[in-house]
């Protein structure tokens, strides 16, 4: 549901989860991309690699 709220406000949503099923739901709700990760460091590495921060 947070994906839908963010989309309504004009945000581009990228979902992160350990579960492929959760990512599939996020994409159906409007996330522009979805990425899986297994641990905290992997999450941070993916975030740094894919974000323009």
C-alpha positions as CSV (number, residue, x, y, z in Angstrom):
1,X,0.0,0.0,0.0
2,X,2.9,2.4,0.6
3,X,3.8,1.9,-3.1
4,X,0.4,3.3,-4.1
5,X,0.6,6.2,-1.7
6,X,4.1,7.2,-3.0
7,X,2.9,6.9,-6.7
8,X,-0.1,9.1,-6.0
9,X,2.3,11.8,-4.7
10,X,4.4,11.5,-7.9
11,X,7.3,9.4,-6.6
12,X,9.1,6.8,-8.6
13,X,9.1,3.7,-6.4
14,X,11.9,1.0,-6.3
15,X,11.0,-1.9,-4.1
16,X,13.5,-4.0,-2.1
17,X,12.6,-7.3,-0.4
18,X,14.0,-10.7,0.4
19,X,10.9,-12.3,-1.1
20,X,10.3,-12.5,-4.8
21,X,6.5,-12.7,-4.1
22,X,6.6,-9.4,-2.3
23,X,8.4,-7.8,-5.2
24,X,5.9,-9.1,-7.7
25,X,3.1,-7.5,-5.6
26,X,5.1,-4.2,-5.5
27,X,5.5,-4.2,-9.3
28,X,1.8,-4.8,-9.7
29,X,1.1,-1.8,-7.4
30,X,3.3,0.5,-9.5
31,X,6.9,0.1,-8.4
32,X,9.2,1.0,-11.4
33,X,11.8,-1.6,-10.3
34,X,12.2,-4.3,-7.7
35,X,15.4,-5.8,-6.3
36,X,16.0,-8.8,-4.1
37,X,18.7,-9.0,-1.4
38,X,19.8,-11.5,1.3
39,X,21.4,-9.3,3.9
40,X,22.0,-5.8,5.1
41,X,25.4,-5.4,3.3
42,X,24.0,-6.7,0.1
43,X,21.1,-4.3,0.4
44,X,23.4,-1.4,0.9
45,X,25.6,-2.5,-2.0
46,X,22.6,-2.7,-4.4
47,X,21.3,0.6,-3.2
48,X,24.6,2.4,-3.8
49,X,25.0,0.7,-7.2
50,X,21.5,1.5,-8.5
51,X,20.8,4.9,-7.0
52,X,22.0,8.4,-7.9
53,X,22.7,9.6,-4.4
